[in-house]
Amino acid sequence: MSHVPDPDDPLAGLPSRAQIAELILAGRPHRDTYSGWQHYRAHRGRLVPPPALTPDQWRIVPAARRTDYDLYRRMTNVNLPLQRTPMQEKVTRLIRRRLNGNTLKQDAPTLAGIMVSGWGNYGKTATVCSATAAFEDQWLQLHDFLIPGAIEGTVDLHAPVVYVSTPVTATPKSTCVSILNFFRADFRRRATLPELVRLVADSLRDHGVKVLVLDDISRLRMHRSDDQDVLDLMRAFMSLDVTLILTGVNIPATGLLREAKWDKTTAQWVMPQLESTRIHGLEVTQTEHRFELVELDRFRHTTAEQIRAFLNHLRGVENHLRLLNAKKGMLTDGTMPEYLMRRTGGVVGLLGRLIEDGAQEAMDSGREVLDEDLLDEIVLRREDMADAPDEPMPPDHPYADTARRPSGARRRPRNTVFDDHGPSAAEDRTG
């Protein structure tokens, strides 16, 4: 007989201790394998926050169940959801448009690809994975979870999306091996490059691959001949009815777009062939391949629309957090929005880290609320703040009037005991 939750129980929707333990101990397989990617696709965004309790409600919960609740809400507080932001929507729309167009093309010699660039902690991988996973959901439903044109009797895995991280020391061979390892494919370790390329081409076709995501593409440096060959290899894959999506930090500075020109007619970056036009016997098509470069930006506050987007993001985070003394407007009222913008530079990843660490400190200290004094104790690395906002605060900023503390009000100074003042300071102390 199934258990019927008690409507008077404030923790009626809380998972059992066994379920919480399973969530923690089960682990997550890497996305760069078929099983890992399917696990991500099936479980993304499924962590549901527990019921919000007041301090009085929390105190009357039995001790054992209270422990479960605290553990689960701690897990909730450090797993902030991927929210829809203007920056994320821009990249998602491009990916959706490109994939919808490419999958409808008939007899196209090559398919246009996408490069997603941005600085560290901007959410490139999370955004691309979320968009391509949503595409795979739709593609599988469209074809009843079967490979279109599959041969009857075969048992090939249907993998519309392949996610691979660019090898640290990339060569054409290591890149092929990474793709084959996604499927756990069997191949001879001493196979020649042409053999590996044929195996990759066969795998992409047999598994119904429509999207190949190559993450950390900024590991390539165009002054190395091996890296130039890898880029040519990627371009060759574009003629296999596969849409290529490359992500990396500051792609324009890596040389991948060297000699590229902006085509005003098509509003795209045009990438001519590199000097290396053959990959150990693999002829690369002479058709000029095109990648559309899109930059994933951070939050800014120069316009009212940008400010609203930042406040909406903070509201979404606030609704997800579970702190006993949290109040509505905890992250959006008073000076808090400007404080968070100043501390993180509007970078989504840094903002999430600051709030997640702050939520843990709020629980550990018993304060159970986020405020500026508590967040002052959370240290962000100096290099993470190198690209802080450079825009002046607009006069019509909705929280400009509250951006300054009242006269006479002084904030408690931040604890600097654990600050690293550099080697020169250390020499002064020991000199």
N, C-alpha and C positions, 0 to 999 in steps of 0.2 A: 504494500500500500504506500502510495507516495505521500510525502510529508506536505501538509498544508501550512504555509507560513501564518503565524499569529499576527493579525493586523495591529495588535497592541504592542508587539515586540519591536523596539526601535532598531534592532539589528536583524529584522526578518530577511532582508535581502543580502546579508553578508555570507560569503562562501564559508564552508566548514573548514576546520583546521586542516584536514587532509587535503582539501582543494587548494588552500593557500600554500601548504607545503609543496604540493605538486607544481604550482606556478613558480615557486622559488627554485626548487631542485631540478625541475625538468630540463633546464638549460635551453639554449637556442642554437640550433645548427647554423653554420655559416651560410650566408646567402649565395656564395659562389659555388654551391652544389644544387642539383635539382631538388633534393629533399629539403635543403635549407631554404631555398627560395619558396617552395610550396608551403613550408611552415610559416614563413613570413607573410606570404599572401593570405593564408587562411586565418592568421591570428592578429594581423595588424589592426590597431584601433579597437580591440575587443576588451581591453581592461576597463571595467566599469567601476567608477568610484563608489565607495561604501556610503551608506546613509550619513548625512551630516548630523552630528550630535552636539548638543550644548554641554558645558561642563557638568551641569546637574544631571542630565541624562546619562552621561558617561559614568558618573559615580555610582549609579544604581545598577549598572550592568554587572553581572557576576564576574569575578576576578579572571577566571579562565577565558571567558568570552571577551573580556576587555583586552586581554593580551592579544587575542586573535585580531580584534578590531584595530589596535594600535599598529600591529605588524602590517595589516592590509592597507591601512591608510598611509603608512610610511612608504609602502610600495607604490601607492597611487601618487604620492607627492613627488616621487623621483622619476615618474614616467609621464611627463607632460605630453598631452596629445599634439599631433601635428595639425595645426590650425590653418584655415584658409586665410592667407594674407595676400595683399596686392602683388608682392614679389613672387610668392608661390603660385598664385593664379596665372601670372604672366607665363611662367615656364610650363605649367600644366596645360594651358590653352595651346601653346606651341606644340607640345608633344602630342596632344590629342589631335590637333589639326594635321600634323605630319603623318601620324600613324593611320588616321582615317583615310587620308589621301593616298598614302603608299600602298595600303592593303587593297585599295580599289583599282590600282593601276593594272593595265593589261599589257604584257609584252614590253615593259619598260626596261631598257638596257641596264640602268642603274637607278637606285633610289636615293633621294636626297637625305642627308643625315643632319644631326643636331649636335652642337657643342654647347654644354652648359658650364659656364665659368663663374667664378666668384671666389672670395677670400675664405679663409678657414672659419668654421663655425657658422657659415651662412645657410646651411641646410641643403646643400646641393644633392647629396646622396639620398637623403630622406625624401626630398621632393621628387626626384627622378624615379626612385623605387615606388613611391606611392602612385605616381601617374601611370607607370608601366604595369603595375599590379592591377590597377583599375581597368586598364586596357585588356589584360589577360582575362579578367573576370568576364568582361563583355564578349571577348572573342570565344571563350569556351562555351558560354551560353548560346552564342549565335550558331555554333557548329555542334551542339549537343555533346560537348566534351570529347569529340572525336576529331582526328586529324583529317582535314578536307583532302579527299583523294587518296586516303590510306588504302593499302593493299589488304584485302581480306585475309585474315589469318596471322597477320603480323602483330607484334606486341610492343611496338615502339612507344616510348613515353611521349606524351603530347606536351611540348614545352614552348608555348608561344613566345616566352620571354626568357632570355639567358642573361644572367648577371655575372660578370667576371671582373676581378680587380687586375689592373695592369701589373705584370710582374715587376719587382723592384729593379732587377737588371733585365730589361726586356730585350728579347731577340725574337725573330720570327718563329723559331722553334718553341721557345718558352711560352709565347702567346698562344700558339696552337695547342700546346699541352694544357694550358689553363682552361681553354674552351672545352677540350675533350674531357678534362677532369670534372667539369660541371656535370656531365652525364655519366661519370665513372666509366668511360669507354675503355675498351681494351685496345692496346696498341703496342707495337714493339718499341722498347726504349731506345733502340738504335735505328729507328725509322728515319729515313731521309726527310728533308723539308718537303719536297713534292708529295711524298706519301702522307705526311701529316696534313698538308693542305687539302689533299683529296679526302682524307678522313673527316676533317672539319667540315668541308663542303657537304659530304654525305650526311654527317650528323645534323647539320642545320636543316637539310632537306627532309631527312627521315623523321625528325622530331617536330616538324612543322614550325620551326622557329621563324618568327616575324620580326622580333626586336632583339638586337644584341647590344647590351649596355656594357661599356668598358669604363670602369671607374678609375680614378687616380691617373688619368691620362697625362697629367702634368709631370709624371715621372719620366716621360720621354724628353730627351734633349736633342735637338736637331743637329748638333755638331758631331754626334756619334753616328757612324754609318749603320750600326745595328738598329738604332732607333728610327732612322730614316726608312730602313727596310720594313720595320714594324708598321709604320704609318702607311707605306705602300701596300702592305698586306691587308691592313684594315680597309683601304680603298678597294682592294680586290674583292673583299667580302661584300661590298655594296652592290656588286653585280650578281649576287646570289639571292635576290628577292628578299633581302633582309635590311631593315632600317637600323642604321648605326647611331647610337647615342653615346657621345663621349663626355665625361665630366672630369673636371680638374680645377685646381687652384690657379687663378690668374693665367688662363690659357694663352692670351695674346703674348705674354712675356716668355713663353716656353719655346717659341719658334715654330709651333705647329701652324701658325698662320703667316709664316714668313712669306713675303712676296704676294700675300693675298690682297685682293683689291675689293673695294665695296662697290657693288653693282646697284646703282640707283634705280634701274628699271625693275629689277626683281627684289630689291631690298634685301640682298643676301651677300655674304662674303663669298667671293669666288676664289677657290684654291687651285692654282695650276699644279701640274705634275711636278714632283721633285726630280732632281737630276737622276736619281736612282729609279729606273723604270722597269727593272726586272728583278724578281726575287728568286734567285737561284733557279732559274728556268721557268718561273711563273710569270707569264706576260700580264702586265697590268693594262686594263683598257685605256685607250687613248682619249676617251671621252672626258671632258673637263668635269670633275666631280665638285659638288657644291655642299658645303655645310652651312647651316644657319647658326650663327653664334648668338647666344642669349646670355646676358649677365644677370645673375641672381643677386639682387641688391639687399641692403639692410634697411631697417626702418629709418625714416627721416622725419623732420618736423618743420619744414619750410612752408608748408601749405596747410590749410584747415583740413583738407582731405587726408593728408598724410598723418596729421595728428589724430584724426578720428580712427584711422586704421590702427595706429599704435594703441589707442585706448581700447578699441574693440578686442585687440589681441590680449591685452591685460585682463579684460573682463572674462575672456574665455579661460585664461589661466586661473583666475581667481575662482571661477565656478568649479574648476577641477580640483583645487586644493582642499584638503581636509585638515583644518586646524580648529581646535575647540573654541578658541576665543576670536576666530575670524569674524570680521564684520563686512557687510556689503560696502564696497568702495575701498577695501583694504589696499588694493593696488592702483586705484584710479582716482582717489580723492586727494585733495591737498597738494603737497609738494612731491608725493610719491612718483607720479609719472615722469616728471623732469629728473628726479633723482635716479630712476631706473635707466632713463635715456643717457644720463651723464655717466653712470657707472659702466654701462655696457656698450655705448656707442650705437645702440639700436641693432646690434648683431643678435639674431635670434638665438644662436647657440649659447652665447655668453649670458643672455638674459635668462635662458632656461637653467643654466648652471647656477647662476646667482640665486634664483628663486628656489631651485631644488635644494641647494646647500642650506639656504636660509630656512626652508621648511623643516629640514632635519634638526638644525640648531634650535628652532622654535619648539620642537617636540622635546629634544634632549634637555633644554633649559626649563621646560615647564611653562614658558611664556605663551606658547600656542597662538602666536600671531606674528605677522611680518610687519616690521616698521623700519624706518631708516636707521635707528640706533642698532637694531639687531643685524641688519644687512651690512652695517659698517664693519662688523666683525668678520665678514666673509671676504677673503682676499682673492682678487682676480690677478692673473699674471700680467706683468707690465706689457709684455709683447702682445697680449691679446687686446690691449687698449691702444695700439699704435694707430688705428684708424678710427678714432673717436669722431663724433659729429663735428663738422666744421661750419655748419650753418648757424647764423645768429638767430636768437629766439625772436620770432615775429611778434610785432606789437599786439596783434589780436589773438595771441596764444590763449586757449581757453583756461590754462592754469597759470598764466603769466602773473596774475595778481597774487597768487598764493605761492609763487616760486621762491619767494624770500620769506624767511622766518620773521615773525613779529620782532620789532625792536626790543632788545633786552633779552630775547630768548636765545639761549646758547645750547648747542648740541654737545653731549658728552663726547670727549675726544676718543678717537678710535684707538683700540689697544694695539700698540706698535711693538710689543715684546718680540714677536716672531718675524718681524720685517727683516729682510736682507738688505743691508745698506751698502753692500758692495765691498770689494777687496780693499779699497783705499780706507774705508772706515775701520775695517778690521786691523789694518796696519797702524792706524792712529791709536787704537785701543791697546795694541801690544807693543807699541814703540816706546 
